Amino acid sequence: MAQQELKNTKLDVHLDAIEKHKALLEKLHLDSNTRLDEITNSIERITLTLDEYLKVLGIP
């Protein structure tokens, strides 16, 4: 996989994680019965995808 393709893929995965987290927060706003472990898992996913994306960019 070319470097640019890898960057694009990692960015897309990260942006997808952000969108899913946003939807989860909106759900929490409307229905306070949303489990907080779902929110925690979502934040962890964002952190991991951001870390992977930054590594591809060469930022440790």
C-alpha positions in Angstrom: 0.0 0.0 0.0 1.4 3.4 -1.0 2.2 5.9 1.8 -0.6 8.3 0.7 -3.2 5.5 0.5 -2.1 4.4 4.1 -2.5 8.0 5.3 -6.0 8.2 3.7 -7.1 4.9 5.1 -5.9 5.8 8.7 -7.6 9.2 8.4 -10.8 7.6 7.2 -10.8 5.2 10.1 -10.2 8.0 12.6 -12.9 10.2 11.1 -15.3 7.2 11.2 -14.5 6.8 14.9 -15.2 10.4 15.6 -18.6 10.2 13.7 -19.6 7.2 15.7 -18.6 8.9 19.0 -20.7 11.9 18.0 -23.7 9.8 17.3 -23.2 8.1 20.7 -23.0 11.4 22.5 -26.2 12.6 20.7 -27.9 9.3 21.8 -26.7 10.0 25.4 -28.1 13.5 25.2 -31.5 12.2 24.2 -31.5 9.0 26.3 -29.6 9.2 29.5 -29.8 5.5 29.9 -26.9 5.0 27.5 -24.2 3.0 29.3 -21.1 5.0 30.2 -18.8 2.1 29.2 -20.0 2.6 25.6 -18.8 6.2 25.9 -15.5 5.1 27.4 -14.9 2.5 24.7 -15.7 5.1 22.0 -13.2 7.5 23.4 -10.6 4.8 23.6 -11.3 4.0 19.9 -10.8 7.6 19.0 -7.5 7.7 20.9 -6.2 4.5 19.2 -7.2 5.7 15.7 -5.6 9.1 16.2 -2.4 7.4 17.5 -2.2 5.2 14.4 -2.9 8.2 12.1 -0.2 10.3 13.7 2.3 7.5 13.4 1.7 7.3 9.7 2.3 11.0 9.5 5.6 10.5 11.3 4.5 12.2 14.5 5.5 10.0 17.5 
